[in-house]
Amino acid sequence: MKSYLLKYCCIECGKEFNSKELHYLCDECGRDYVPGIPLKGVLEAVFDYEEIGRRWKQKPDPLLFSAVNPKFYPPLPVGNTPFFRVRIPGLKRGGTASSDYPMGIKFDGLNPSGSYKDRASQLVVADALQKEITEIVTASTGNAACSLACLGASAGLKVVIFAPQNAPPAKLIQIQVHNAELHKVDGSYDDAFKAALEYTKMHNCMCRNTGYHPLTIDGKKSAGIEIYIQNGYKVPDWIVIPVGDGVILTGIYKAFLDLQRAGITKNLPHLLCVQAESSDAITSYWETGNYHDAENPVTIADSIKVKTPALAHWSVKALIETDGKGIRVSDAEIQEAQLELAKYTGVFAEPSSSATLAGLKKAVNKRWLKTDNDIVLLITGHGLKDPGAVKL
Ligand SMILES: [Zn+2]
């Protein structure tokens, strides 16, 4: 199946870029970008929506929305993760004691490397194979690096990782087991991000830095298309998403925007952005209209521990346009929700993903949701990635 990707467009100035070439940020809006601030001049993948809509009517298929021809995908399959209905005792409709909320769970921790990041890595690896690039570099504090190492190994590519010295030990092992070249950076994620950009300039390779390579965003939309299909071709009322740098939130938003652009759906789901209390830059930005970094992110939910979210601007736009909301949860609330999910649904989720249930409970108490709302929790990482965070 061919890809219906037409071009890339800068989300700030609208400048267009050839999708056959390798582009990262807009050469005008992103010219002054330096690591340490939210990304500027991020590029959006734009498709031939008319043709996709026409083909969808013949046979609905998530691959119609793929930015790369699936023949370039690495052999290890990604996505098509389970979606199922659960009931969590104690989570009552509208805060009353009538009956429990039936909810959908999308369990993306069942991807090959145990996280949602595989969706982005799959597409970036496919883009490299299509462009005959044999080496990919990225900066990451954990799951994105594990994922790129895994999918890169599947495709036989050289993978280079820049990770902060203090990244979780289990994730450093997962990177190395796939034979990726690991460079520990004495500094923060921003320093690793910078080091990966410098490496890219010096070598003839591709950079997978999250948000920087446009397909890291578009790759993350495939779960949204799957949710629409698995939910019986219905747009859920709410999708609850764990949010760190905002790329998954933006990816899900882009999925439903693309479905709408192709004339397949009419409405967008409301997005509930759940953040750890100390890592709440996007929620604060949504509340106040002003961006500032999270001052001192300290949380057990390492996958959403972010000082400067890469996609802060696009994320807030997504929350406004979906009439969504942002909410903060504490580590204690995350740990309690992690046990409830495991006990009542059989899903062992890593702390960042467990935050979705904690955030939903708070949103129910605030009466943000209606009693008959159709809700989906997005579980992005497997609990076995960080068993030390569990509080039995
Ligand atoms: Zn621009």
Residues whose N, C-alpha, C, O or C-beta is under 5 A from the ligand:
A	BS01	ZN	C10 E12 C13 G14 K15 C26 E28 C29 G41
